[in-house]
Every structure is written in C-alpha cells, then in structure tokens.
C-alpha cells in the first residue's frame, strides 16, 4: 500500500476526511491557512533552489506575485485576517534572510521527495530542506508556520521525526554522493540501519560507520526559531504505527470523527457531522461568555465584586 505521513495523520484525525481526500480525491478550494503555509514553503524553495540564496528582493517579489486574495472571502473579519497573514509572510521571509548563514552550511536539496519500499508497502514523503553542516552532520529541516511554539509534550505522539530520520538514512547511508543522493530507496523489512533505541536528542547516528549523523530540526518561521526536538519514538514504534493505521484503513467504514480540528477542515462545508459539532461548540462558547451587562462594567466596577 502506498502511504504518506500526511495520509496516515489524516485518517487518524478523521476516516471520512481521509476517504474524501485520498480515495475519492475530491478537490476543494484551499483554506487561507493551507494557502499561506504552502506559499511560504514555495518562497523558501525558490530562494534556495540552486543551493545559493537568491537576493531578498527576488524572493519578496515571488511572494507578492503569487499571493491570491481570492482565497480570502470578502467578509470584513477575513479581510483583516488576509492583511495580517500577508504582513506575517513578509516578516517571515525577511527574518529568514537575516538568520541565514551561507558560509556555515551547504544546502543539498530543497523539497526532496523520497520513497521507502518496505515489504509490500511504499512510504512516500517530501523533506523541506536538507543541509550538510561543517561538523559533517546531515540536517533535515522542516519548516513550520504555526502560530504557537510547541510544548515538549507535543512531540511524544509525533511520528514525523522518525519517518524523516528513516528516509534520511536510506538516502545517505548507501555510499551515495550527498549532492546526488537517490531519493528512491529500496529497503527490506529486516535490513534497517537506523538505530532502534529511544533517543532523547535530535541527532540520529546509524550503526553503519559510513552513515553521517542525522540532525532533525523544526524551523518555526513565525518566531524565526529553530528547535531540535526530543524524539520519543523508535523505528519500531514508527513501523507499528504505519502497520496499525494501514490495517485500520483496510477495515474502515470511513465514518466521520469529530475533534477541535473540524473547524480547520477543508471538507467541513460538505460534512453534516462536523458542522453539527462546530455549531454545538459555538453555542457552548457563547453560553460561557459574560452577559452584555457584565461586559460593559468598567474595570474599577468589576474590582468591587
């Protein structure tokens, strides 16, 4: 079965969303958040596509040229949202340039597609950026446009890091030139060079002496902050997660599952279950709001109660 991390995550979020997206392949208009994140990624790929960074002016021009206002509705609140998003994107790009140090790294690849053949399954994905550091380490960088920085506990259930480490090992641990590493790696279920131990750092070291250490980095662009996250998962954990999710997919009735993520789902407009859930959450939220009389009390009056 051909799977990706995003497909597995989509199914575990909501089986119905997975069906519509990956089986029925129903196309829907992109959401503002998805559009924004995608465009910022495209700009950074453009900026480094030849291994050398483009002038800032060219990257800003690329950003402005590809901005699509029609993704945002004409409602006043979303127009404000568009203005904030547009300015945030400009700030992220400028800060990225201020922090980029071309003399200390070698960009090996951007938007690197990979395939891992594992038994009867094929795991596919794309890595935002791969650098070679002066220490000889290979750094795998994943760009994030999140509005909040993560808490350490957020990584306890994350399988993206071990998947990237697995992909990096298959790309760089077969005596291949680093610049020309083949993105397609065939690896049997019993031929794993990745260390199967719990790691409490973001650097992965293979048992194969020919393999460089792999450093995993999340780059939170909104805060211009790079995080070397702790990794709580092993390769065995990752493989169990993949097999378990594939088994669930094969036996699924693809029914909707509600969560707080429903509000950001691009299929919400065609999902009665999600709409009902969001409506009930909105009513609950409104009931918890203070009455107008209470809201109009000034701070001095409130302090008397």
C-alpha positions as a Markdown table, in Angstrom:
| # | Residue | x | y | z |
|---|---|---|---|---|
| 1 | Unk | 0.0 | 0.0 | 0.0 |
| 2 | Unk | 1.3 | 3.5 | -0.8 |
| 3 | Unk | 1.1 | 5.8 | 2.1 |
| 4 | Unk | 2.4 | 9.1 | 3.3 |
| 5 | Unk | 2.7 | 10.6 | 6.8 |
| 6 | Unk | 0.0 | 13.2 | 5.9 |
| 7 | Unk | -2.3 | 10.4 | 4.7 |
| 8 | Unk | -1.9 | 8.4 | 7.9 |
| 9 | Unk | -2.4 | 11.5 | 10.0 |
| 10 | Unk | -5.5 | 12.4 | 8.0 |
| 11 | Unk | -7.0 | 9.0 | 8.6 |
| 12 | Unk | -6.3 | 9.1 | 12.4 |
| 13 | Unk | -7.8 | 12.6 | 12.5 |
| 14 | Unk | -11.0 | 11.6 | 10.6 |
| 15 | Unk | -11.5 | 8.5 | 8.5 |
| 16 | Unk | -14.2 | 10.3 | 6.4 |
| 17 | Unk | -11.7 | 13.1 | 5.6 |
| 18 | Unk | -9.2 | 10.5 | 4.5 |
| 19 | Unk | -11.7 | 8.9 | 2.2 |
| 20 | Unk | -12.7 | 12.2 | 0.5 |
| 21 | Unk | -9.1 | 13.3 | 0.2 |
| 22 | Unk | -7.2 | 10.1 | -0.7 |
| 23 | Unk | -9.7 | 7.7 | -2.1 |
| 24 | Unk | -12.4 | 9.8 | -3.7 |
| 25 | Unk | -9.9 | 12.6 | -4.4 |
| 26 | Unk | -12.5 | 15.3 | -4.0 |
| 27 | Unk | -10.9 | 18.7 | -4.9 |
| 28 | Unk | -12.0 | 21.6 | -2.7 |
| 29 | Unk | -10.8 | 25.2 | -2.6 |
| 30 | Unk | -7.8 | 25.7 | -0.4 |
| 31 | Unk | -8.2 | 27.3 | 3.0 |
| 32 | Unk | -6.4 | 30.5 | 4.0 |
| 33 | Unk | -4.1 | 28.6 | 6.4 |
| 34 | Unk | -3.2 | 26.0 | 3.9 |
| 35 | Unk | -2.6 | 28.5 | 1.1 |
| 36 | Unk | -0.4 | 30.7 | 3.4 |
| 37 | Unk | 1.7 | 27.8 | 4.6 |
| 38 | Unk | 2.1 | 26.4 | 1.1 |
| 39 | Unk | 3.2 | 29.8 | -0.4 |
| 40 | Unk | 5.8 | 30.4 | 2.3 |
| 41 | Unk | 7.3 | 27.0 | 1.6 |
| 42 | Unk | 7.3 | 27.8 | -2.1 |
| 43 | Unk | 9.1 | 31.1 | -1.5 |
| 44 | Unk | 11.8 | 29.4 | 0.6 |
| 45 | Unk | 12.3 | 26.7 | -2.0 |
| 46 | Unk | 12.6 | 29.4 | -4.7 |
| 47 | Unk | 15.1 | 31.3 | -2.5 |
| 48 | Unk | 17.4 | 28.2 | -2.2 |
| 49 | Unk | 16.6 | 26.2 | -5.3 |
| 50 | Unk | 20.1 | 26.3 | -6.7 |
| 51 | Unk | 21.9 | 25.8 | -3.4 |
| 52 | Unk | 22.7 | 29.5 | -3.3 |
| 53 | Unk | 20.3 | 32.0 | -1.8 |
| 54 | Unk | 18.5 | 34.4 | -4.1 |
| 55 | Unk | 18.5 | 38.2 | -3.4 |
| 56 | Unk | 15.9 | 39.1 | -0.9 |
| 57 | Unk | 14.1 | 41.4 | -3.4 |
| 58 | Unk | 13.5 | 38.5 | -5.8 |
| 59 | Unk | 12.0 | 36.3 | -3.1 |
| 60 | Unk | 9.7 | 39.1 | -1.9 |
| 61 | Unk | 8.7 | 39.7 | -5.5 |
| 62 | Unk | 7.9 | 35.9 | -5.9 |
| 63 | Unk | 5.8 | 36.1 | -2.7 |
| 64 | Unk | 3.8 | 39.1 | -3.8 |
| 65 | Unk | 3.3 | 37.8 | -7.4 |
| 66 | Unk | 1.9 | 34.5 | -6.1 |
| 67 | Unk | -0.3 | 35.9 | -3.3 |
| 68 | Unk | -4.0 | 35.1 | -4.0 |
| 69 | Unk | -6.5 | 37.4 | -2.4 |
| 70 | Unk | -9.4 | 35.3 | -3.7 |
| 71 | Unk | -8.5 | 32.6 | -1.2 |
| 72 | Unk | -9.8 | 35.0 | 1.4 |
| 73 | Unk | -13.5 | 35.9 | 1.4 |
| 74 | Unk | -14.9 | 39.5 | 1.3 |
| 75 | Unk | -16.1 | 39.3 | 4.9 |
| 76 | Unk | -14.5 | 42.2 | 6.8 |
| 77 | Unk | -13.0 | 39.9 | 9.5 |
| 78 | Unk | -11.3 | 37.7 | 7.0 |
| 79 | Unk | -10.0 | 40.7 | 5.1 |
| 80 | Unk | -8.3 | 41.7 | 8.2 |
| 81 | Unk | -7.0 | 38.2 | 8.5 |
| 82 | Unk | -5.7 | 38.4 | 5.0 |
| 83 | Unk | -3.8 | 41.7 | 5.8 |
| 84 | Unk | -2.3 | 40.1 | 8.9 |
| 85 | Unk | -1.3 | 37.0 | 7.0 |
| 86 | Unk | 0.3 | 38.9 | 4.2 |
| 87 | Unk | 2.4 | 41.0 | 6.5 |
| 88 | Unk | 3.3 | 38.0 | 8.6 |
| 89 | Unk | 4.6 | 36.3 | 5.4 |
| 90 | Unk | 6.8 | 39.3 | 4.5 |
| 91 | Unk | 8.2 | 39.3 | 8.0 |
| 92 | Unk | 9.0 | 35.6 | 8.0 |
| 93 | Unk | 10.9 | 35.9 | 4.7 |
| 94 | Unk | 12.9 | 38.9 | 5.9 |
| 95 | Unk | 13.8 | 37.2 | 9.2 |
| 96 | Unk | 14.7 | 34.0 | 7.3 |
| 97 | Unk | 17.2 | 36.0 | 5.3 |
| 98 | Unk | 18.6 | 37.8 | 8.3 |
| 99 | Unk | 19.3 | 34.4 | 10.0 |
| 100 | Unk | 20.6 | 32.5 | 7.0 |
| 101 | Unk | 24.3 | 31.9 | 7.2 |
| 102 | Unk | 25.6 | 30.6 | 3.8 |
| 103 | Unk | 29.2 | 30.3 | 5.0 |
| 104 | Unk | 28.3 | 27.7 | 7.6 |
| 105 | Unk | 26.1 | 25.3 | 5.7 |
| 106 | Unk | 25.8 | 23.6 | 2.3 |
| 107 | Unk | 22.2 | 23.2 | 1.1 |
| 108 | Unk | 22.0 | 19.8 | -0.5 |
| 109 | Unk | 18.4 | 19.8 | -1.5 |
| 110 | Unk | 15.0 | 21.5 | -1.1 |
| 111 | Unk | 11.6 | 19.9 | -1.3 |
| 112 | Unk | 13.3 | 16.4 | -1.5 |
| 113 | Unk | 10.8 | 13.7 | -2.5 |
| 114 | Unk | 11.5 | 10.2 | -1.0 |
| 115 | Unk | 10.1 | 6.7 | -1.3 |
| 116 | Unk | 10.9 | 3.9 | 1.1 |
| 117 | Unk | 10.0 | 0.4 | -0.1 |
| 118 | Unk | 9.2 | -1.6 | 3.0 |
| 119 | Unk | 7.8 | -5.1 | 2.5 |
| 120 | Unk | 4.6 | -4.8 | 0.5 |
| 121 | Unk | 4.3 | -1.1 | 1.4 |
| 122 | Unk | 5.7 | 2.1 | -0.1 |
| 123 | Unk | 6.1 | 5.1 | 2.2 |
| 124 | Unk | 6.4 | 8.4 | 0.4 |
| 125 | Unk | 7.0 | 12.0 | 1.5 |
| 126 | Unk | 8.9 | 15.2 | 1.0 |
| 127 | Unk | 11.5 | 16.9 | 3.1 |
| 128 | Unk | 11.6 | 20.7 | 3.1 |
| 129 | Unk | 15.3 | 21.1 | 3.2 |
| 130 | Unk | 18.5 | 19.1 | 3.6 |
| 131 | Unk | 21.8 | 20.7 | 4.7 |
| 132 | Unk | 25.3 | 19.5 | 5.2 |
| 133 | Unk | 26.8 | 21.1 | 8.3 |
| 134 | Unk | 30.6 | 21.8 | 8.9 |
| 135 | Unk | 30.5 | 19.0 | 11.5 |
| 136 | Unk | 29.7 | 16.5 | 8.8 |
| 137 | Unk | 26.1 | 16.1 | 10.1 |
| 138 | Unk | 23.2 | 16.0 | 7.7 |
| 139 | Unk | 20.5 | 18.3 | 8.9 |
| 140 | Unk | 16.9 | 17.6 | 8.0 |
| 141 | Unk | 14.8 | 20.9 | 8.3 |
| 142 | Unk | 11.0 | 21.0 | 8.4 |
| 143 | Unk | 9.5 | 24.5 | 8.0 |
| 144 | Unk | 6.6 | 25.4 | 10.3 |
| 145 | Unk | 4.3 | 28.4 | 10.0 |
| 146 | Unk | 2.4 | 27.6 | 13.2 |
| 147 | Unk | 1.1 | 30.5 | 15.3 |
| 148 | Unk | 2.3 | 28.9 | 18.5 |
| 149 | Unk | 5.5 | 27.3 | 19.6 |
| 150 | Unk | 5.2 | 23.6 | 20.6 |
| 151 | Unk | 5.4 | 22.3 | 24.1 |
| 152 | Unk | 7.9 | 19.4 | 24.7 |
| 153 | Unk | 4.9 | 17.0 | 25.3 |
| 154 | Unk | 3.7 | 17.7 | 21.8 |
| 155 | Unk | 6.5 | 15.6 | 20.4 |
| 156 | Unk | 5.5 | 12.5 | 22.4 |
| 157 | Unk | 3.0 | 11.4 | 19.9 |
| 158 | Unk | 4.8 | 12.7 | 16.8 |
| 159 | Unk | 5.9 | 10.2 | 14.1 |
| 160 | Unk | 7.1 | 12.7 | 11.6 |
| 161 | Unk | 10.6 | 12.9 | 13.1 |
| 162 | Unk | 11.4 | 9.1 | 13.0 |
| 163 | Unk | 10.0 | 8.9 | 9.5 |
| 164 | Unk | 12.3 | 11.7 | 8.3 |
| 165 | Unk | 15.2 | 10.0 | 10.0 |
| 166 | Unk | 14.4 | 6.7 | 8.3 |
| 167 | Unk | 14.2 | 8.5 | 5.0 |
| 168 | Unk | 17.5 | 10.3 | 5.5 |
| 169 | Unk | 19.2 | 7.1 | 6.5 |
| 170 | Unk | 18.0 | 5.4 | 3.3 |
| 171 | Unk | 19.2 | 8.3 | 1.2 |
| 172 | Unk | 22.6 | 8.9 | 2.8 |
| 173 | Unk | 23.7 | 5.6 | 4.1 |
| 174 | Unk | 24.4 | 3.7 | 0.9 |
| 175 | Unk | 27.7 | 5.3 | -0.1 |
| 176 | Unk | 25.9 | 7.7 | -2.4 |
| 177 | Unk | 27.3 | 11.2 | -3.1 |
| 178 | Unk | 25.5 | 13.6 | -0.8 |
| 179 | Unk | 24.6 | 16.0 | -3.5 |
| 180 | Unk | 23.2 | 13.3 | -5.8 |
| 181 | Unk | 21.6 | 11.0 | -3.3 |
| 182 | Unk | 18.9 | 9.0 | -4.9 |
| 183 | Unk | 15.5 | 9.8 | -3.4 |
| 184 | Unk | 14.2 | 6.4 | -4.1 |
| 185 | Unk | 15.4 | 3.8 | -1.5 |
| 186 | Unk | 14.6 | 0.1 | -1.5 |
| 187 | Unk | 15.0 | -1.4 | 1.9 |
| 188 | Unk | 13.8 | -4.8 | 3.1 |
| 189 | Unk | 11.9 | -5.2 | 6.4 |
| 190 | Unk | 14.9 | -6.8 | 8.0 |
| 191 | Unk | 17.6 | -4.5 | 6.6 |
| 192 | Unk | 17.4 | -1.5 | 8.8 |
| 193 | Unk | 20.5 | 0.6 | 9.6 |
| 194 | Unk | 18.6 | 3.1 | 11.8 |
| 195 | Unk | 19.3 | 2.5 | 15.5 |
| 196 | Unk | 16.2 | 1.2 | 17.3 |
| 197 | Unk | 16.7 | 2.8 | 20.6 |
| 198 | Unk | 14.9 | 5.7 | 22.4 |
| 199 | Unk | 16.7 | 8.9 | 21.6 |
| 200 | Unk | 16.5 | 11.9 | 23.7 |
| 201 | Unk | 18.3 | 14.2 | 21.3 |
| 202 | Unk | 17.5 | 15.3 | 17.7 |
| 203 | Unk | 20.7 | 13.7 | 16.3 |
| 204 | Unk | 20.4 | 10.2 | 14.9 |
| 205 | Unk | 23.5 | 8.1 | 14.5 |
| 206 | Unk | 23.4 | 4.9 | 12.4 |
| 207 | Unk | 25.2 | 1.7 | 13.3 |
| 208 | Unk | 26.7 | 1.9 | 9.8 |
| 209 | Unk | 30.0 | 3.8 | 10.1 |
| 210 | Unk | 29.6 | 5.1 | 6.6 |
| 211 | Unk | 26.5 | 7.0 | 7.6 |
| 212 | Unk | 26.7 | 10.6 | 8.7 |
| 213 | Unk | 24.8 | 11.6 | 11.9 |
| 214 | Unk | 21.3 | 12.9 | 11.1 |
| 215 | Unk | 20.2 | 16.1 | 12.8 |
| 216 | Unk | 16.4 | 16.8 | 12.8 |
| 217 | Unk | 15.2 | 20.4 | 13.1 |
| 218 | Unk | 11.8 | 22.1 | 13.1 |
| 219 | Unk | 12.1 | 25.7 | 11.9 |
| 220 | Unk | 9.3 | 27.8 | 13.3 |
| 221 | Unk | 9.3 | 30.7 | 10.8 |
| 222 | Unk | 6.8 | 32.9 | 12.5 |
| 223 | Unk | 9.2 | 33.1 | 15.5 |
| 224 | Unk | 12.4 | 32.7 | 13.5 |
| 225 | Unk | 13.3 | 29.9 | 15.9 |
| 226 | Unk | 14.9 | 26.5 | 15.2 |
| 227 | Unk | 14.1 | 23.7 | 17.6 |
| 228 | Unk | 15.9 | 20.4 | 17.9 |
| 229 | Unk | 13.0 | 18.5 | 19.3 |
| 230 | Unk | 13.3 | 15.5 | 21.6 |
| 231 | Unk | 12.4 | 12.2 | 19.9 |
| 232 | Unk | 10.4 | 9.7 | 22.0 |
| 233 | Unk | 9.8 | 7.2 | 19.2 |
| 234 | Unk | 11.9 | 4.4 | 17.7 |
| 235 | Unk | 11.9 | 3.0 | 14.3 |
| 236 | Unk | 9.9 | 0.0 | 15.7 |
| 237 | Unk | 7.3 | 2.5 | 17.1 |
| 238 | Unk | 7.0 | 4.1 | 13.7 |
| 239 | Unk | 6.6 | 0.8 | 11.8 |
| 240 | Unk | 4.0 | -0.3 | 14.3 |
| 241 | Unk | 2.1 | 3.0 | 13.8 |
| 242 | Unk | 2.2 | 2.5 | 10.0 |
| 243 | Unk | 1.0 | -1.1 | 10.1 |
| 244 | Unk | -1.7 | -0.4 | 12.6 |
| 245 | Unk | -3.0 | 2.6 | 10.6 |
| 246 | Unk | -2.9 | 0.6 | 7.3 |
| 247 | Unk | -4.9 | -2.2 | 9.0 |
| 248 | Unk | -7.5 | 0.3 | 10.2 |
| 249 | Unk | -7.8 | 1.8 | 6.8 |
| 250 | Unk | -8.4 | -1.5 | 5.1 |
| 251 | Unk | -11.2 | -2.3 | 7.6 |
| 252 | Unk | -12.6 | 1.1 | 8.0 |
| 253 | Unk | -16.2 | 2.2 | 7.2 |
| 254 | Unk | -14.8 | 5.7 | 6.9 |
| 255 | Unk | -17.2 | 7.4 | 9.3 |
| 256 | Unk | -16.7 | 11.0 | 10.5 |
| 257 | Unk | -14.8 | 11.6 | 13.7 |
| 258 | Unk | -15.2 | 15.0 | 15.4 |
| 259 | Unk | -12.5 | 17.0 | 17.1 |
| 260 | Unk | -11.4 | 20.6 | 17.6 |
| 261 | Unk | -9.7 | 20.2 | 14.2 |
| 262 | Unk | -13.0 | 20.1 | 12.4 |
| 263 | Unk | -13.1 | 23.9 | 12.3 |
| 264 | Unk | -10.0 | 23.9 | 10.1 |
| 265 | Unk | -11.0 | 21.0 | 7.8 |
| 266 | Unk | -11.3 | 21.9 | 4.1 |
| 267 | Unk | -14.2 | 19.5 | 3.8 |
| 268 | Unk | -16.3 | 21.0 | 6.6 |
| 269 | Unk | -18.8 | 22.5 | 4.1 |
| 270 | Unk | -19.8 | 19.0 | 3.0 |
| 271 | Unk | -19.8 | 17.3 | 6.4 |
| 272 | Unk | -23.1 | 17.5 | 8.4 |
| 273 | Unk | -21.4 | 15.7 | 11.3 |
| 274 | Unk | -18.6 | 18.3 | 11.5 |
| 275 | Unk | -21.0 | 21.2 | 11.1 |
| 276 | Unk | -23.2 | 20.0 | 13.9 |
| 277 | Unk | -20.2 | 19.5 | 16.1 |
| 278 | Unk | -18.9 | 23.1 | 15.4 |
| 279 | Unk | -22.3 | 24.5 | 15.9 |
| 280 | Unk | -22.6 | 22.9 | 19.4 |
| 281 | Unk | -19.1 | 24.0 | 20.3 |
| 282 | Unk | -20.0 | 27.6 | 19.3 |
| 283 | Unk | -23.2 | 27.5 | 21.4 |
| 284 | Unk | -21.2 | 26.2 | 24.4 |
| 285 | Unk | -18.7 | 29.0 | 23.9 |
| 286 | Unk | -21.4 | 31.7 | 23.7 |
| 287 | Unk | -23.0 | 30.4 | 26.9 |
| 288 | Unk | -19.7 | 30.9 | 28.8 |
| 289 | Unk | -19.3 | 34.5 | 27.6 |
| 290 | Unk | -20.3 | 37.2 | 30.1 |
| 291 | Unk | -23.6 | 39.0 | 29.6 |
| 292 | Unk | -23.6 | 42.4 | 27.9 |
| 293 | Unk | -24.3 | 44.0 | 31.2 |
| 294 | Unk | -21.3 | 42.4 | 32.8 |
| 295 | Unk | -19.2 | 43.1 | 29.8 |
| 296 | Unk | -20.0 | 46.8 | 30.0 |
| 297 | Unk | -18.8 | 47.1 | 33.6 |
| 298 | Unk | -15.5 | 49.0 | 33.7 |
| 299 | Unk | -12.5 | 47.5 | 35.4 |
| 300 | Unk | -13.0 | 49.7 | 38.5 |
| 301 | Unk | -16.6 | 48.5 | 38.9 |
| 302 | Unk | -15.6 | 44.9 | 38.4 |
| 303 | Unk | -13.0 | 45.1 | 41.2 |
| 304 | Unk | -15.8 | 45.8 | 43.6 |
| 305 | Unk | -17.3 | 42.3 | 43.2 |
